[in-house]
Amino acid sequence: MYMESTRHILLVEDESSMYKLISFKLEKANFKVDIATDGEKALEMFFEKDISYDAIILDLFLPVLGGMQVLKKVRENHKEPPILILSAKSQEQDILEGLKAGANDYLTKPFRPEELMIRLKKLLGEY
């Protein structure tokens, strides 16, 4: 299948084993991945004028600035890009709060990497 351009993903995750696994899977599927390991860095990267992201994969438990604050800051000014929360917070209240705050999807940890890929591709209109 021919792709016109590589999709650019901002992965916001502080656990190295987790971001290594996810970025490996994404790069194998021809995605370009930038990694932010805390919420403040994620916002700096997102609001960088020369960079545009096609989607964000966002953990909620982050140092410096939490994922929910990142989500709200992004959504204050931007309807795009799609945001998929990937979090160990698995209570119904947490999931509903994330979706109401502007996330397009919510996947709980532990997760199946192939399910993450399918959900991401659906958000991007590729599945």
N, C-alpha and C positions, 0 to 999 in steps of 0.2 A: 504494500500500500504506500503510495507516495504522499508525503506530508509537505505542504508548502513551507512551513516554518516550524522550528522546535518550540514547544510550549515552555514558558518560563515560570517556575514554581518557587515561591518563598516558603521554605520549611522552617517553622518556628518550634524548636524542640531543644531541651537542654541536656537530655541523656544521650551520651555519645553512642552507646550501642544502638539506641533507637534511631537516631538521625543517620547513622551509618547504614543501617538496614534499609530505611526508607529511601535515602538518597540513592543507594545502589539499585533498588527496584525501579525508581523513577528514571535514572540515567539509562538503565537497560532498556526502558520503554521509550527512549529518545526524548526525555524531558531534560531541560536545563534546570539545575537546582542551586539556589542560594540558601545557605543555612544561617539562621540567627539563633543564638543560644540563650537569649534573654529578651524580655519584652521591649526594653528600650532600644536595643539594637534592631529588633524587628521593625519598629516604627521608623527609625532612621533609614533603614534599607527601603521600606515601602514608600516613604515620601521623597526618596532620591529622585530628582527631576529627570535624570537620564535613563532610569530603569522603569519598566512597566511589567507587572506580573500578571500572568493569566489566571493564577489561583494561589491561594494561601492554605497551607496545612498548618493548623495552630493547636499547640498544646495549651492547657490552661494553667498547669503548675509550672511557673517560670520564675527565675530570679529577677530582681530589680523591679519589673513591672509585670503583673499577671496577665495571662492570656485574655481574660474577660475585658480588662482595660484596653488591651491592644485591639480587640474586636470592636469595642465601642468607639475608639479613636478613629479607626479606619472607616467605620460606617457613618461617622459624623459628617464626612465630606464625600464619601464614595459609595455608590451602590455596587460597583464592581471593584475587584474581581470576586468570584465565588470564594467563600471561605468554608473549609471543612475542619471542624474541631475534631481533634484526635486526643482523647483524654482518659485518664484513669477515673475521673469523676463520672460514675455510672448511675447515680440516682436519677429518677425521673425528673425531679426538680432541677437538677443541674442541666440535664439535656434540654428541658423546656426553656430554661433561662438562656442557654446558649443560642437556641433557635430564635427566641424572641428578640435577642440582642442583635440579630442580623446574620448569624451563621446560616449557610445554605444546607449544611448537613452536619451530622454528629456521629462519630464512630468511637466506641469505647475500647480501652485497652484492657486486657490483651486483645489483639485484633489479628485478622488473617490478612497478610499482605496483598493477596489477590483481590480480596474484597475492597481494600483501600484503593487499589488501582481502578477497579470497575467504578466505584463511587466517584473518584476523581474524573475519570473519562466521561461519565454521565454529566457531571457538573460542567464540563467543557464542551458538551454536545458532541462527543466523539463516540458514544456508545449507544 
